[in-house]
Amino acid sequence: MTTQQEQTARPATPPDIRLVVTDMDGTLLDADGRVPDEVWPLLAELDRRGIVFCPASGRQYATLAAQFAAVDDGGMVYVAENGTYVVRGGTELTSDVLDPAVVSWIVKSIRQLVDEDGGTGADLGVVVCGKRSAYVERSDEAFMTEVRKYYRNHRVVDDITAVDDDVIKVAVFDFGLAERTVAPALAALKDTHQVVVSGEHWVDVMNLSANKGVAVRRLQRELGITPAQTMVFGDYLNDLEMLDAADWSYAMEGAHPDVLRRARHRAPAHTDNGVVRTVRAVLGLPARH
């Protein structure tokens, strides 16, 4: 096995990889938040070899499905909403629904942060993530620009504590640093729920039983694939558990320090097409120019 600091080394004998799982933002996507053109021929090669490719993201299922619609023949697997919603071929495999009382507590706690100092408190927006849609109360363009990046299906409603949907995640966007403001405010939930800083400006709350790692392990069991046959790529704290599910776990260059420590290997940065380059190197596939 290669060392944690090693990058895209080519093994003497390509391993028997059957599953490739990758985070999206900061990992697979380029600096503009787009799927690099080099991904599409790689996916075609993986498919020919019988290797399952799986995006694993905090993004909504509808968003992920739209991003890969051009190559999804109906059998692609998506680990969406940080593992709370797993879909294969358009059919739900697993989901992990939050208690409405917990959703209400989170929303009210964030409202209090915003209302502090006469309404000049933290600059935050809440997204209640249901299976059918994401729901928001705040509708200004600055916040909605962030919402649209991750939630293709979204609705503005009067009260996000009263939506008629199975809620699988609550996400909070902080125009400041989420690790300093939102995460401490929701720390009371940490013994019973996942409170994950999933990006510089995002905190996600899910059931304690839900994370990307749990979802990947369930998928491995469903497909009969082992950790030794699995490659995983990630860059932020919501990727930690799924790195543990793969022998071939990669932290992207520039990843959060905890991710760099947790992964067994390192890949070039997402801005340098790190996922594609690493998969091709490990599997012994020719580089495309």
Order of alpha helices (4+ residues) and beta strands (2+ residues): beta-alpha-beta-alpha-beta-beta-beta-alpha-beta-beta-alpha-beta-beta-alpha-beta-beta-alpha-beta-alpha-beta-alpha-beta-alpha
